[in-house]
Amino acid sequence: MSAAFVRLSAAILVFAAIAMPTVALAQKKITYEEAFRRCKAFMDKEKGSLGAGTTSDANKATRGASCMKRFGHRL
């Protein structure tokens, strides 16, 4: 059972290493304007301590920059 588990784990790791970059490359890059619009809407929708008006401007800029990076753009 131990050898089978090791083989299965190795097979899953190899598959994940091959499949993950493929999925990331398959996504179409959206325009800068669309990415900014989506990030702005997401940040405006947040509630609690991360919501609008309760955090510093530097914190908002950092969160916005990380959101834009997910779409492949720089702020």
N, CA, C and O atoms as a Maestro MAE file, in Angstrom:
{
 s_m_m2io_version
 :::
 2.0.0
}

f_m_ct {
 s_m_title
 :::
 protein
 m_atom[300] {
  # First column is atom index #
  i_m_mmod_type
  r_m_x_coord
  r_m_y_coord
  r_m_z_coord
  i_m_residue_number
  s_m_chain_name
  s_m_pdb_residue_name
  s_m_pdb_atom_name
  i_m_atomic_number
  :::
  1 25 0.828 -1.194 0.000 1 A "MET " " N  " 7
  2 3 0.000 0.000 0.000 1 A "MET " " CA " 6
  3 2 0.868 1.251 0.000 1 A "MET " " C  " 6
  4 15 0.513 2.231 -0.656 1 A "MET " " O  " 8
  5 25 1.943 1.254 0.680 2 A "SER " " N  " 7
  6 3 2.807 2.415 0.770 2 A "SER " " CA " 6
  7 2 3.411 2.776 -0.586 2 A "SER " " C  " 6
  8 15 3.464 3.950 -0.952 2 A "SER " " O  " 8
  9 25 3.866 1.767 -1.332 3 A "ALA " " N  " 7
  10 3 4.454 2.021 -2.644 3 A "ALA " " CA " 6
  11 2 3.400 2.561 -3.613 3 A "ALA " " C  " 6
  12 15 3.692 3.436 -4.428 3 A "ALA " " O  " 8
  13 25 2.193 2.043 -3.521 4 A "ALA " " N  " 7
  14 3 1.113 2.511 -4.392 4 A "ALA " " CA " 6
  15 2 0.773 3.966 -4.075 4 A "ALA " " C  " 6
  16 15 0.503 4.762 -4.975 4 A "ALA " " O  " 8
  17 25 0.788 4.298 -2.796 5 A "PHE " " N  " 7
  18 3 0.493 5.669 -2.396 5 A "PHE " " CA " 6
  19 2 1.564 6.628 -2.906 5 A "PHE " " C  " 6
  20 15 1.251 7.726 -3.366 5 A "PHE " " O  " 8
  21 25 2.812 6.217 -2.824 6 A "VAL " " N  " 7
  22 3 3.917 7.046 -3.301 6 A "VAL " " CA " 6
  23 2 3.805 7.243 -4.809 6 A "VAL " " C  " 6
  24 15 4.005 8.354 -5.300 6 A "VAL " " O  " 8
  25 25 3.493 6.194 -5.543 7 A "ARG " " N  " 7
  26 3 3.330 6.307 -7.004 7 A "ARG " " CA " 6
  27 2 2.174 7.230 -7.363 7 A "ARG " " C  " 6
  28 15 2.282 8.058 -8.267 7 A "ARG " " O  " 8
  29 25 1.063 7.076 -6.641 8 A "LEU " " N  " 7
  30 3 -0.099 7.925 -6.898 8 A "LEU " " CA " 6
  31 2 0.229 9.387 -6.608 8 A "LEU " " C  " 6
  32 15 -0.132 10.274 -7.381 8 A "LEU " " O  " 8
  33 25 0.909 9.632 -5.501 9 A "SER " " N  " 7
  34 3 1.300 11.005 -5.150 9 A "SER " " CA " 6
  35 2 2.233 11.596 -6.205 9 A "SER " " C  " 6
  36 15 2.090 12.759 -6.582 9 A "SER " " O  " 8
  37 25 3.180 10.801 -6.677 10 A "ALA " " N  " 7
  38 3 4.109 11.274 -7.704 10 A "ALA " " CA " 6
  39 2 3.366 11.588 -8.999 10 A "ALA " " C  " 6
  40 15 3.656 12.586 -9.659 10 A "ALA " " O  " 8
  41 25 2.415 10.741 -9.359 11 A "ALA " " N  " 7
  42 3 1.644 10.967 -10.579 11 A "ALA " " CA " 6
  43 2 0.819 12.250 -10.476 11 A "ALA " " C  " 6
  44 15 0.714 13.006 -11.442 11 A "ALA " " O  " 8
  45 25 0.245 12.488 -9.318 12 A "ILE " " N  " 7
  46 3 -0.556 13.702 -9.123 12 A "ILE " " CA " 6
  47 2 0.336 14.942 -9.197 12 A "ILE " " C  " 6
  48 15 -0.044 15.942 -9.805 12 A "ILE " " O  " 8
  49 25 1.505 14.882 -8.589 13 A "LEU " " N  " 7
  50 3 2.423 16.023 -8.632 13 A "LEU " " CA " 6
  51 2 2.892 16.326 -10.050 13 A "LEU " " C  " 6
  52 15 2.979 17.491 -10.440 13 A "LEU " " O  " 8
  53 25 3.194 15.284 -10.823 14 A "VAL " " N  " 7
  54 3 3.623 15.486 -12.209 14 A "VAL " " CA " 6
  55 2 2.491 16.093 -13.025 14 A "VAL " " C  " 6
  56 15 2.711 17.023 -13.800 14 A "VAL " " O  " 8
  57 25 1.282 15.571 -12.853 15 A "PHE " " N  " 7
  58 3 0.129 16.103 -13.575 15 A "PHE " " CA " 6
  59 2 -0.103 17.574 -13.216 15 A "PHE " " C  " 6
  60 15 -0.352 18.397 -14.097 15 A "PHE " " O  " 8
  61 25 -0.022 17.905 -11.919 16 A "ALA " " N  " 7
  62 3 -0.240 19.286 -11.485 16 A "ALA " " CA " 6
  63 2 0.824 20.219 -12.063 16 A "ALA " " C  " 6
  64 15 0.519 21.341 -12.465 16 A "ALA " " O  " 8
  65 25 2.062 19.754 -12.102 17 A "ALA " " N  " 7
  66 3 3.142 20.592 -12.640 17 A "ALA " " CA " 6
  67 2 2.958 20.876 -14.118 17 A "ALA " " C  " 6
  68 15 3.354 21.936 -14.604 17 A "ALA " " O  " 8
  69 25 2.359 19.935 -14.835 18 A "ILE " " N  " 7
  70 3 2.129 20.114 -16.267 18 A "ILE " " CA " 6
  71 2 0.849 20.895 -16.522 18 A "ILE " " C  " 6
  72 15 0.813 21.750 -17.407 18 A "ILE " " O  " 8
  73 25 -0.197 20.613 -15.761 19 A "ALA " " N  " 7
  74 3 -1.516 21.194 -16.024 19 A "ALA " " CA " 6
  75 2 -1.630 22.648 -15.570 19 A "ALA " " C  " 6
  76 15 -2.279 23.440 -16.252 19 A "ALA " " O  " 8
  77 25 -1.033 23.021 -14.465 20 A "MET " " N  " 7
  78 3 -1.206 24.370 -13.930 20 A "MET " " CA " 6
  79 2 -0.742 25.467 -14.886 20 A "MET " " C  " 6
  80 15 -1.513 26.393 -15.138 20 A "MET " " O  " 8
  81 25 0.468 25.416 -15.430 21 A "PRO " " N  " 7
  82 3 0.866 26.479 -16.373 21 A "PRO " " CA " 6
  83 2 -0.006 26.499 -17.629 21 A "PRO " " C  " 6
  84 15 -0.240 27.562 -18.206 21 A "PRO " " O  " 8
  85 25 -0.479 25.341 -18.049 22 A "THR " " N  " 7
  86 3 -1.326 25.273 -19.236 22 A "THR " " CA " 6
  87 2 -2.624 26.025 -19.010 22 A "THR " " C  " 6
  88 15 -3.079 26.758 -19.888 22 A "THR " " O  " 8
  89 25 -3.223 25.848 -17.839 23 A "VAL " " N  " 7
  90 3 -4.465 26.540 -17.519 23 A "VAL " " CA " 6
  91 2 -4.222 28.041 -17.455 23 A "VAL " " C  " 6
  92 15 -5.035 28.814 -17.960 23 A "VAL " " O  " 8
  93 25 -3.131 28.464 -16.850 24 A "ALA " " N  " 7
  94 3 -2.830 29.894 -16.737 24 A "ALA " " CA " 6
  95 2 -2.604 30.513 -18.112 24 A "ALA " " C  " 6
  96 15 -3.042 31.638 -18.356 24 A "ALA " " O  " 8
  97 25 -1.939 29.814 -19.002 25 A "LEU " " N  " 7
  98 3 -1.676 30.345 -20.335 25 A "LEU " " CA " 6
  99 2 -2.922 30.350 -21.210 25 A "LEU " " C  " 6
  100 15 -3.005 31.129 -22.159 25 A "LEU " " O  " 8
  101 25 -3.889 29.495 -20.905 26 A "ALA " " N  " 7
  102 3 -5.091 29.397 -21.724 26 A "ALA " " CA " 6
  103 2 -6.034 30.577 -21.511 26 A "ALA " " C  " 6
  104 15 -6.868 30.860 -22.371 26 A "ALA " " O  " 8
  105 25 -5.916 31.268 -20.380 27 A "GLN " " N  " 7
  106 3 -6.790 32.388 -20.101 27 A "GLN " " CA " 6
  107 2 -6.415 33.575 -20.972 27 A "GLN " " C  " 6
  108 15 -5.241 33.917 -21.110 27 A "GLN " " O  " 8
  109 25 -7.431 34.196 -21.558 28 A "LYS " " N  " 7
  110 3 -7.201 35.348 -22.409 28 A "LYS " " CA " 6
  111 2 -6.936 36.573 -21.532 28 A "LYS " " C  " 6
  112 15 -7.664 36.824 -20.571 28 A "LYS " " O  " 8
  113 25 -5.907 37.323 -21.864 29 A "LYS " " N  " 7
  114 3 -5.574 38.525 -21.103 29 A "LYS " " CA " 6
  115 2 -6.580 39.613 -21.452 29 A "LYS " " C  " 6
  116 15 -6.803 39.926 -22.621 29 A "LYS " " O  " 8
  117 25 -7.184 40.184 -20.408 30 A "ILE " " N  " 7
  118 3 -8.157 41.247 -20.640 30 A "ILE " " CA " 6
  119 2 -7.424 42.580 -20.719 30 A "ILE " " C  " 6
  120 15 -6.265 42.687 -20.318 30 A "ILE " " O  " 8
  121 25 -8.099 43.578 -21.233 31 A "THR " " N  " 7
  122 3 -7.483 44.890 -21.396 31 A "THR " " CA " 6
  123 2 -7.238 45.524 -20.029 31 A "THR " " C  " 6
  124 15 -7.838 45.134 -19.027 31 A "THR " " O  " 8
  125 25 -6.348 46.504 -20.014 32 A "TYR " " N  " 7
  126 3 -6.028 47.220 -18.784 32 A "TYR " " CA " 6
  127 2 -7.279 47.883 -18.211 32 A "TYR " " C  " 6
  128 15 -7.515 47.841 -17.004 32 A "TYR " " O  " 8
  129 25 -8.072 48.491 -19.077 33 A "GLU " " N  " 7
  130 3 -9.273 49.188 -18.629 33 A "GLU " " CA " 6
  131 2 -10.268 48.226 -18.003 33 A "GLU " " C  " 6
  132 15 -10.865 48.541 -16.974 33 A "GLU " " O  " 8
  133 25 -10.459 47.048 -18.611 34 A "GLU " " N  " 7
  134 3 -11.394 46.061 -18.072 34 A "GLU " " CA " 6
  135 2 -10.886 45.522 -16.739 34 A "GLU " " C  " 6
  136 15 -11.672 45.338 -15.810 34 A "GLU " " O  " 8
  137 25 -9.587 45.268 -16.635 35 A "ALA " " N  " 7
  138 3 -9.012 44.786 -15.376 35 A "ALA " " CA " 6
  139 2 -9.188 45.845 -14.285 35 A "ALA " " C  " 6
  140 15 -9.549 45.511 -13.157 35 A "ALA " " O  " 8
  141 25 -8.938 47.106 -14.608 36 A "PHE " " N  " 7
  142 3 -9.108 48.178 -13.628 36 A "PHE " " CA " 6
  143 2 -10.565 48.264 -13.186 36 A "PHE " " C  " 6
  144 15 -10.846 48.435 -11.999 36 A "PHE " " O  " 8
  145 25 -11.485 48.147 -14.131 37 A "ARG " " N  " 7
  146 3 -12.917 48.210 -13.819 37 A "ARG " " CA " 6
  147 2 -13.315 47.066 -12.872 37 A "ARG " " C  " 6
  148 15 -14.052 47.280 -11.910 37 A "ARG " " O  " 8
  149 25 -12.823 45.854 -13.151 38 A "ARG " " N  " 7
  150 3 -13.149 44.701 -12.298 38 A "ARG " " CA " 6
  151 2 -12.554 44.852 -10.911 38 A "ARG " " C  " 6
  152 15 -13.220 44.561 -9.917 38 A "ARG " " O  " 8
  153 25 -11.313 45.300 -10.830 39 A "CYS " " N  " 7
  154 3 -10.667 45.476 -9.532 39 A "CYS " " CA " 6
  155 2 -11.350 46.569 -8.730 39 A "CYS " " C  " 6
  156 15 -11.552 46.419 -7.525 39 A "CYS " " O  " 8
  157 25 -11.704 47.658 -9.378 40 A "LYS " " N  " 7
  158 3 -12.398 48.755 -8.690 40 A "LYS " " CA " 6
  159 2 -13.734 48.278 -8.142 40 A "LYS " " C  " 6
  160 15 -14.087 48.590 -7.005 40 A "LYS " " O  " 8
  161 25 -14.481 47.520 -8.946 41 A "ALA " " N  " 7
  162 3 -15.773 47.002 -8.494 41 A "ALA " " CA " 6
  163 2 -15.593 46.043 -7.315 41 A "ALA " " C  " 6
  164 15 -16.374 46.074 -6.364 41 A "ALA " " O  " 8
  165 25 -14.573 45.199 -7.379 42 A "PHE " " N  " 7
  166 3 -14.311 44.260 -6.299 42 A "PHE " " CA " 6
  167 2 -13.959 44.998 -5.010 42 A "PHE " " C  " 6
  168 15 -14.461 44.653 -3.940 42 A "PHE " " O  " 8
  169 25 -13.103 46.009 -5.108 43 A "MET " " N  " 7
  170 3 -12.696 46.750 -3.917 43 A "MET " " CA " 6
  171 2 -13.850 47.576 -3.351 43 A "MET " " C  " 6
  172 15 -13.953 47.730 -2.134 43 A "MET " " O  " 8
  173 25 -14.715 48.108 -4.210 44 A "ASP " " N  " 7
  174 3 -15.859 48.887 -3.739 44 A "ASP " " CA " 6
  175 2 -16.887 47.994 -3.038 44 A "ASP " " C  " 6
  176 15 -17.634 48.452 -2.173 44 A "ASP " " O  " 8
  177 25 -16.914 46.715 -3.422 45 A "LYS " " N  " 7
  178 3 -17.888 45.779 -2.869 45 A "LYS " " CA " 6
  179 2 -17.471 45.218 -1.518 45 A "LYS " " C  " 6
  180 15 -18.307 44.675 -0.795 45 A "LYS " " O  " 8
  181 25 -16.196 45.338 -1.162 46 A "GLU " " N  " 7
  182 3 -15.694 44.764 0.084 46 A "GLU " " CA " 6
  183 2 -16.350 45.415 1.287 46 A "GLU " " C  " 6
  184 15 -16.664 46.606 1.285 46 A "GLU " " O  " 8
  185 25 -16.547 44.608 2.306 47 A "LYS " " N  " 7
  186 3 -17.166 45.099 3.528 47 A "LYS " " CA " 6
  187 2 -16.187 44.945 4.681 47 A "LYS " " C  " 6
  188 15 -15.160 44.279 4.546 47 A "LYS " " O  " 8
  189 25 -16.499 45.552 5.795 48 A "GLY " " N  " 7
  190 3 -15.665 45.413 6.980 48 A "GLY " " CA " 6
  191 2 -14.458 46.328 6.940 48 A "GLY " " C  " 6
  192 15 -14.511 47.435 6.404 48 A "GLY " " O  " 8
  193 25 -13.367 45.845 7.520 49 A "SER " " N  " 7
  194 3 -12.181 46.684 7.650 49 A "SER " " CA " 6
  195 2 -11.512 46.981 6.314 49 A "SER " " C  " 6
  196 15 -10.735 47.931 6.217 49 A "SER " " O  " 8
  197 25 -11.799 46.184 5.276 50 A "LEU " " N  " 7
  198 3 -11.191 46.440 3.971 50 A "LEU " " CA " 6
  199 2 -12.066 47.312 3.085 50 A "LEU " " C  " 6
  200 15 -11.672 47.644 1.967 50 A "LEU " " O  " 8
  201 25 -13.236 47.686 3.560 51 A "GLY " " N  " 7
  202 3 -14.153 48.477 2.760 51 A "GLY " " CA " 6
  203 2 -13.677 49.896 2.536 51 A "GLY " " C  " 6
  204 15 -12.697 50.339 3.134 51 A "GLY " " O  " 8
  205 25 -14.377 50.597 1.676 52 A "ALA " " N  " 7
  206 3 -14.006 51.964 1.323 52 A "ALA " " CA " 6
  207 2 -14.093 52.874 2.541 52 A "ALA " " C  " 6
  208 15 -15.027 52.781 3.338 52 A "ALA " " O  " 8
  209 25 -13.122 53.742 2.671 53 A "GLY " " N  " 7
  210 3 -13.145 54.737 3.722 53 A "GLY " " CA " 6
  211 2 -12.573 54.288 5.051 53 A "GLY " " C  " 6
  212 15 -12.394 55.114 5.945 53 A "GLY " " O  " 8
  213 25 -12.278 53.006 5.211 54 A "THR " " N  " 7
  214 3 -11.779 52.543 6.507 54 A "THR " " CA " 6
  215 2 -10.311 52.166 6.472 54 A "THR " " C  " 6
  216 15 -9.749 51.807 7.506 54 A "THR " " O  " 8
  217 25 -9.672 52.236 5.309 55 A "THR " " N  " 7
  218 3 -8.256 51.894 5.224 55 A "THR " " CA " 6
  219 2 -7.489 53.055 4.615 55 A "THR " " C  " 6
  220 15 -8.073 53.955 4.013 55 A "THR " " O  " 8
  221 25 -6.201 53.023 4.776 56 A "SER " " N  " 7
  222 3 -5.365 54.104 4.258 56 A "SER " " CA " 6
  223 2 -5.265 54.012 2.735 56 A "SER " " C  " 6
  224 15 -5.548 52.973 2.139 56 A "SER " " O  " 8
  225 25 -4.865 55.098 2.137 57 A "ASP " " N  " 7
  226 3 -4.703 55.127 0.686 57 A "ASP " " CA " 6
  227 2 -3.608 54.164 0.225 57 A "ASP " " C  " 6
  228 15 -3.724 53.542 -0.831 57 A "ASP " " O  " 8
  229 25 -2.549 54.046 1.020 58 A "ALA " " N  " 7
  230 3 -1.457 53.134 0.656 58 A "ALA " " CA " 6
  231 2 -1.950 51.689 0.638 58 A "ALA " " C  " 6
  232 15 -1.572 50.914 -0.241 58 A "ALA " " O  " 8
  233 25 -2.788 51.329 1.602 59 A "ASN " " N  " 7
  234 3 -3.338 49.977 1.653 59 A "ASN " " CA " 6
  235 2 -4.232 49.717 0.444 59 A "ASN " " C  " 6
  236 15 -4.177 48.639 -0.148 59 A "ASN " " O  " 8
  237 25 -5.043 50.686 0.079 60 A "LYS " " N  " 7
  238 3 -5.911 50.540 -1.086 60 A "LYS " " CA " 6
  239 2 -5.085 50.393 -2.363 60 A "LYS " " C  " 6
  240 15 -5.419 49.587 -3.231 60 A "LYS " " O  " 8
  241 25 -4.022 51.163 -2.476 61 A "ALA " " N  " 7
  242 3 -3.173 51.080 -3.666 61 A "ALA " " CA " 6
  243 2 -2.493 49.722 -3.754 61 A "ALA " " C  " 6
  244 15 -2.359 49.163 -4.843 61 A "ALA " " O  " 8
  245 25 -2.064 49.191 -2.619 62 A "THR " " N  " 7
  246 3 -1.414 47.885 -2.602 62 A "THR " " CA " 6
  247 2 -2.394 46.791 -3.014 62 A "THR " " C  " 6
  248 15 -2.057 45.915 -3.810 62 A "THR " " O  " 8
  249 25 -3.616 46.847 -2.465 63 A "ARG " " N  " 7
  250 3 -4.616 45.840 -2.830 63 A "ARG " " CA " 6
  251 2 -5.019 45.969 -4.293 63 A "ARG " " C  " 6
  252 15 -5.236 44.961 -4.966 63 A "ARG " " O  " 8
  253 25 -5.119 47.195 -4.791 64 A "GLY " " N  " 7
  254 3 -5.445 47.402 -6.199 64 A "GLY " " CA " 6
  255 2 -4.352 46.889 -7.112 64 A "GLY " " C  " 6
  256 15 -4.629 46.283 -8.148 64 A "GLY " " O  " 8
  257 25 -3.109 47.134 -6.726 65 A "ALA " " N  " 7
  258 3 -1.981 46.665 -7.532 65 A "ALA " " CA " 6
  259 2 -1.940 45.143 -7.578 65 A "ALA " " C  " 6
  260 15 -1.650 44.564 -8.625 65 A "ALA " " O  " 8
  261 25 -2.227 44.488 -6.452 66 A "SER " " N  " 7
  262 3 -2.214 43.021 -6.461 66 A "SER " " CA " 6
  263 2 -3.362 42.470 -7.289 66 A "SER " " C  " 6
  264 15 -3.216 41.432 -7.935 66 A "SER " " O  " 8
  265 25 -4.487 43.140 -7.278 67 A "CYS " " N  " 7
  266 3 -5.614 42.711 -8.116 67 A "CYS " " CA " 6
  267 2 -5.258 42.847 -9.597 67 A "CYS " " C  " 6
  268 15 -5.537 41.950 -10.393 67 A "CYS " " O  " 8
  269 25 -4.649 43.959 -9.956 68 A "MET " " N  " 7
  270 3 -4.268 44.162 -11.354 68 A "MET " " CA " 6
  271 2 -3.222 43.139 -11.785 68 A "MET " " C  " 6
  272 15 -3.230 42.690 -12.931 68 A "MET " " O  " 8
  273 25 -2.330 42.772 -10.882 69 A "LYS " " N  " 7
  274 3 -1.296 41.788 -11.204 69 A "LYS " " CA " 6
  275 2 -1.908 40.436 -11.539 69 A "LYS " " C  " 6
  276 15 -1.390 39.709 -12.387 69 A "LYS " " O  " 8
  277 25 -3.013 40.096 -10.874 70 A "ARG " " N  " 7
  278 3 -3.692 38.830 -11.187 70 A "ARG " " CA " 6
  279 2 -4.162 38.788 -12.635 70 A "ARG " " C  " 6
  280 15 -4.234 37.718 -13.240 70 A "ARG " " O  " 8
  281 25 -4.482 39.951 -13.187 71 A "PHE " " N  " 7
  282 3 -4.925 40.024 -14.578 71 A "PHE " " CA " 6
  283 2 -3.761 40.265 -15.537 71 A "PHE " " C  " 6
  284 15 -3.967 40.370 -16.746 71 A "PHE " " O  " 8
  285 25 -2.538 40.353 -15.006 72 A "GLY " " N  " 7
  286 3 -1.372 40.503 -15.858 72 A "GLY " " CA " 6
  287 2 -0.999 41.931 -16.195 72 A "GLY " " C  " 6
  288 15 -0.314 42.177 -17.188 72 A "GLY " " O  " 8
  289 25 -1.442 42.874 -15.381 73 A "HIS " " N  " 7
  290 3 -1.143 44.291 -15.620 73 A "HIS " " CA " 6
  291 2 -0.478 44.894 -14.399 73 A "HIS " " C  " 6
  292 15 -0.586 44.370 -13.290 73 A "HIS " " O  " 8
  293 25 0.216 46.012 -14.621 74 A "ARG " " N  " 7
  294 3 0.789 46.784 -13.522 74 A "ARG " " CA " 6
  295 2 -0.048 48.017 -13.291 74 A "ARG " " C  " 6
  296 15 -0.615 48.586 -14.224 74 A "ARG " " O  " 8
  297 25 -0.121 48.423 -12.046 75 A "LEU " " N  " 7
  298 3 -0.896 49.616 -11.692 75 A "LEU " " CA " 6
  299 2 -0.100 50.867 -11.978 75 A "LEU " " C  " 6
  300 15 -0.585 51.974 -11.745 75 A "LEU " " O  " 8
  :::
 }
 m_bond[299] {
  # First column is bond index #
  i_m_from
  i_m_to
  i_m_order
  :::
  1 1 2 1
  2 2 3 1
  3 3 4 2
  4 3 5 1
  5 5 6 1
  6 6 7 1
  7 7 8 2
  8 7 9 1
  9 9 10 1
  10 10 11 1
  11 11 12 2
  12 11 13 1
  13 13 14 1
  14 14 15 1
  15 15 16 2
  16 15 17 1
  17 17 18 1
  18 18 19 1
  19 19 20 2
  20 19 21 1
  21 21 22 1
  22 22 23 1
  23 23 24 2
  24 23 25 1
  25 25 26 1
  26 26 27 1
  27 27 28 2
  28 27 29 1
  29 29 30 1
  30 30 31 1
  31 31 32 2
  32 31 33 1
  33 33 34 1
  34 34 35 1
  35 35 36 2
  36 35 37 1
  37 37 38 1
  38 38 39 1
  39 39 40 2
  40 39 41 1
  41 41 42 1
  42 42 43 1
  43 43 44 2
  44 43 45 1
  45 45 46 1
  46 46 47 1
  47 47 48 2
  48 47 49 1
  49 49 50 1
  50 50 51 1
  51 51 52 2
  52 51 53 1
  53 53 54 1
  54 54 55 1
  55 55 56 2
  56 55 57 1
  57 57 58 1
  58 58 59 1
  59 59 60 2
  60 59 61 1
  61 61 62 1
  62 62 63 1
  63 63 64 2
  64 63 65 1
  65 65 66 1
  66 66 67 1
  67 67 68 2
  68 67 69 1
  69 69 70 1
  70 70 71 1
  71 71 72 2
  72 71 73 1
  73 73 74 1
  74 74 75 1
  75 75 76 2
  76 75 77 1
  77 77 78 1
  78 78 79 1
  79 79 80 2
  80 79 81 1
  81 81 82 1
  82 82 83 1
  83 83 84 2
  84 83 85 1
  85 85 86 1
  86 86 87 1
  87 87 88 2
  88 87 89 1
  89 89 90 1
  90 90 91 1
  91 91 92 2
  92 91 93 1
  93 93 94 1
  94 94 95 1
  95 95 96 2
  96 95 97 1
  97 97 98 1
  98 98 99 1
  99 99 100 2
  100 99 101 1
  101 101 102 1
  102 102 103 1
  103 103 104 2
  104 103 105 1
  105 105 106 1
  106 106 107 1
  107 107 108 2
  108 107 109 1
  109 109 110 1
  110 110 111 1
  111 111 112 2
  112 111 113 1
  113 113 114 1
  114 114 115 1
  115 115 116 2
  116 115 117 1
  117 117 118 1
  118 118 119 1
  119 119 120 2
  120 119 121 1
  121 121 122 1
  122 122 123 1
  123 123 124 2
  124 123 125 1
  125 125 126 1
  126 126 127 1
  127 127 128 2
  128 127 129 1
  129 129 130 1
  130 130 131 1
  131 131 132 2
  132 131 133 1
  133 133 134 1
  134 134 135 1
  135 135 136 2
  136 135 137 1
  137 137 138 1
  138 138 139 1
  139 139 140 2
  140 139 141 1
  141 141 142 1
  142 142 143 1
  143 143 144 2
  144 143 145 1
  145 145 146 1
  146 146 147 1
  147 147 148 2
  148 147 149 1
  149 149 150 1
  150 150 151 1
  151 151 152 2
  152 151 153 1
  153 153 154 1
  154 154 155 1
  155 155 156 2
  156 155 157 1
  157 157 158 1
  158 158 159 1
  159 159 160 2
  160 159 161 1
  161 161 162 1
  162 162 163 1
  163 163 164 2
  164 163 165 1
  165 165 166 1
  166 166 167 1
  167 167 168 2
  168 167 169 1
  169 169 170 1
  170 170 171 1
  171 171 172 2
  172 171 173 1
  173 173 174 1
  174 174 175 1
  175 175 176 2
  176 175 177 1
  177 177 178 1
  178 178 179 1
  179 179 180 2
  180 179 181 1
  181 181 182 1
  182 182 183 1
  183 183 184 2
  184 183 185 1
  185 185 186 1
  186 186 187 1
  187 187 188 2
  188 187 189 1
  189 189 190 1
  190 190 191 1
  191 191 192 2
  192 191 193 1
  193 193 194 1
  194 194 195 1
  195 195 196 2
  196 195 197 1
  197 197 198 1
  198 198 199 1
  199 199 200 2
  200 199 201 1
  201 201 202 1
  202 202 203 1
  203 203 204 2
  204 203 205 1
  205 205 206 1
  206 206 207 1
  207 207 208 2
  208 207 209 1
  209 209 210 1
  210 210 211 1
  211 211 212 2
  212 211 213 1
  213 213 214 1
  214 214 215 1
  215 215 216 2
  216 215 217 1
  217 217 218 1
  218 218 219 1
  219 219 220 2
  220 219 221 1
  221 221 222 1
  222 222 223 1
  223 223 224 2
  224 223 225 1
  225 225 226 1
  226 226 227 1
  227 227 228 2
  228 227 229 1
  229 229 230 1
  230 230 231 1
  231 231 232 2
  232 231 233 1
  233 233 234 1
  234 234 235 1
  235 235 236 2
  236 235 237 1
  237 237 238 1
  238 238 239 1
  239 239 240 2
  240 239 241 1
  241 241 242 1
  242 242 243 1
  243 243 244 2
  244 243 245 1
  245 245 246 1
  246 246 247 1
  247 247 248 2
  248 247 249 1
  249 249 250 1
  250 250 251 1
  251 251 252 2
  252 251 253 1
  253 253 254 1
  254 254 255 1
  255 255 256 2
  256 255 257 1
  257 257 258 1
  258 258 259 1
  259 259 260 2
  260 259 261 1
  261 261 262 1
  262 262 263 1
  263 263 264 2
  264 263 265 1
  265 265 266 1
  266 266 267 1
  267 267 268 2
  268 267 269 1
  269 269 270 1
  270 270 271 1
  271 271 272 2
  272 271 273 1
  273 273 274 1
  274 274 275 1
  275 275 276 2
  276 275 277 1
  277 277 278 1
  278 278 279 1
  279 279 280 2
  280 279 281 1
  281 281 282 1
  282 282 283 1
  283 283 284 2
  284 283 285 1
  285 285 286 1
  286 286 287 1
  287 287 288 2
  288 287 289 1
  289 289 290 1
  290 290 291 1
  291 291 292 2
  292 291 293 1
  293 293 294 1
  294 294 295 1
  295 295 296 2
  296 295 297 1
  297 297 298 1
  298 298 299 1
  299 299 300 2
  :::
 }
}
